[in-house]
Amino acid sequence: MNHGLQYRLRRAARQMGEQHAQLAEILAALGPAIEARREADARALFERYRDALTAHFSLEEDVFFPALHGLHPEHASELELLGHEHAGLKAQIERLRGLLERDFPAFGTGVSALVQALASHESREERLARTLSDEPTEAD
C-alpha cells in the first residue's frame, strides 16, 4: 500500500475533523440568528459558513478524494458522485445567498434544507471513508 497516500489521507481526515467542528460552531450561531430575525448577524454568519464550507470542499476534492482514489481506484464512481454532489451543494449555497437579500423567511427554510442535504452527504462520505481507510476517519 502507498504510505504517502495513507499519510495524506490521515492528515486530510484530521484537518476535515477540525473543519467539521468549525462548521458546527458557525451553524450553532446561525440558527438562532435566523430564528430571531437578526438579518445582519445571519448574513455575516452565513458568509463565514459559506467560506468555511468552500474551503472544506476544496480539501476533500483536492486531497482527500484523490488519496482515497489512489488507494482504492475501484471506488472511483462513488468518489466522483460525491464530488458532483459538492457542485449541487455549492449551487444551493449560492441560491441561499440570493434569498438572504430578498426573502429572509425563505432563506431560513433553505438553510434548514441545506443542513439536511449536507448531513446526508456527510454520512455517505464518512461511511465510504471508514470502509476504505485503515483507520476510522471523519469525512464531510
C-alpha positions as CSV (number, residue, x, y, z in Angstrom):
1,M,0.0,0.0,0.0
2,N,1.2,3.5,-0.7
3,H,2.4,5.1,2.5
4,G,2.5,8.6,1.1
5,L,-1.2,8.4,0.2
6,Q,-2.1,6.9,3.5
7,Y,-0.3,9.8,5.2
8,R,-2.1,12.4,3.1
9,L,-5.4,10.7,3.8
10,R,-4.8,10.7,7.6
11,R,-3.7,14.3,7.6
12,A,-6.6,15.4,5.5
13,A,-9.0,13.5,7.8
14,R,-7.6,15.4,10.8
15,Q,-8.0,18.7,9.0
16,M,-11.5,17.8,8.0
17,G,-12.4,17.0,11.6
18,E,-11.2,20.4,12.6
19,Q,-13.3,21.9,9.8
20,H,-16.4,20.0,10.9
21,A,-16.0,21.5,14.3
22,Q,-15.7,25.0,12.9
23,L,-18.8,24.4,10.6
24,A,-20.8,23.1,13.5
25,E,-19.9,26.1,15.6
26,I,-21.0,28.5,12.9
27,L,-24.3,26.7,12.4
28,A,-24.9,26.7,16.1
29,A,-24.9,30.5,15.9
30,L,-26.6,30.8,12.6
31,G,-29.8,29.0,13.6
32,P,-30.6,31.3,16.5
33,A,-29.8,34.4,14.4
34,I,-32.3,33.3,11.8
35,E,-34.9,32.5,14.4
36,A,-34.5,35.9,16.0
37,R,-34.6,37.6,12.6
38,R,-31.2,39.2,13.2
39,E,-30.6,39.6,9.5
40,A,-27.2,41.3,9.8
41,D,-25.9,38.6,12.1
42,A,-27.3,35.9,9.9
43,R,-25.7,37.4,6.8
44,A,-22.3,37.6,8.5
45,L,-22.6,34.0,9.8
46,F,-23.8,32.7,6.5
47,E,-20.9,34.2,4.6
48,R,-18.5,32.8,7.2
49,Y,-20.2,29.4,6.8
50,R,-20.1,29.6,3.0
51,D,-16.4,30.4,3.0
52,A,-15.6,27.6,5.5
53,L,-17.7,25.1,3.6
54,T,-16.0,26.1,0.3
55,A,-12.6,25.5,1.9
56,H,-13.8,22.2,3.3
57,F,-15.0,21.0,-0.1
58,S,-11.7,22.1,-1.6
59,L,-9.7,19.9,0.9
60,E,-11.9,17.0,0.0
61,E,-11.7,17.5,-3.7
62,D,-8.0,18.3,-3.9
63,V,-6.6,16.0,-1.3
64,F,-9.0,13.5,0.4
65,F,-10.9,12.1,-2.6
66,P,-7.7,11.8,-4.8
67,A,-5.9,10.0,-1.9
68,L,-8.9,7.6,-1.5
69,H,-9.0,7.1,-5.2
70,G,-5.3,6.4,-5.4
71,L,-5.6,3.8,-2.6
72,H,-8.9,2.3,-3.9
73,P,-9.5,3.0,-7.6
74,E,-12.3,0.5,-7.6
75,H,-14.5,3.1,-5.8
76,A,-13.9,5.9,-8.4
77,S,-17.6,6.1,-9.3
78,E,-18.6,6.6,-5.7
79,L,-16.0,9.3,-5.2
80,E,-17.0,11.0,-8.4
81,L,-20.6,11.1,-7.3
82,L,-19.6,12.7,-4.0
83,G,-17.6,15.3,-5.9
84,H,-20.6,16.0,-8.2
85,E,-22.8,16.4,-5.1
86,H,-20.4,19.2,-4.0
87,A,-21.3,21.1,-7.1
88,G,-25.0,20.8,-6.3
89,L,-24.4,21.9,-2.7
90,K,-22.4,24.9,-3.8
91,A,-25.2,25.9,-6.2
92,Q,-27.7,25.6,-3.3
93,I,-25.5,27.8,-1.2
94,E,-25.4,30.5,-3.9
95,R,-29.2,30.3,-4.2
96,L,-29.4,30.9,-0.5
97,R,-27.1,33.8,-0.8
98,G,-29.6,35.5,-3.2
99,L,-32.5,34.7,-0.9
100,L,-30.8,36.3,2.0
101,E,-31.0,39.6,0.2
102,R,-34.7,39.4,-0.8
103,D,-36.6,36.8,1.2
104,F,-35.3,36.2,4.7
105,P,-38.0,33.6,5.7
106,A,-37.3,31.6,2.6
107,F,-33.6,31.9,3.4
108,G,-34.2,30.3,6.8
109,T,-36.2,27.5,5.3
110,G,-33.5,27.0,2.7
111,V,-30.7,26.8,5.3
112,S,-32.6,24.0,7.0
113,A,-32.8,22.1,3.7
114,L,-29.1,22.7,3.1
115,V,-28.2,21.4,6.6
116,Q,-30.3,18.2,5.9
117,A,-28.7,17.7,2.5
118,L,-25.2,18.2,3.9
119,A,-25.9,15.7,6.7
120,S,-26.9,13.1,4.2
121,H,-23.9,13.8,2.0
122,E,-21.6,13.8,5.0
123,S,-23.0,10.5,6.2
124,R,-22.2,8.8,2.9
125,E,-18.7,10.3,2.8
126,E,-18.0,9.1,6.3
127,R,-19.2,5.6,5.6
128,L,-17.1,5.3,2.4
129,A,-14.0,6.8,4.2
130,R,-14.4,4.3,7.1
131,T,-14.8,1.4,4.6
132,L,-11.7,2.4,2.6
133,S,-9.2,3.7,5.1
134,D,-7.2,1.7,7.5
135,E,-8.2,3.9,10.4
136,P,-11.7,5.3,11.1
137,T,-11.8,8.8,9.7
138,E,-14.2,11.7,9.6
139,A,-15.2,13.0,6.2
140,D,-17.8,15.6,5.0
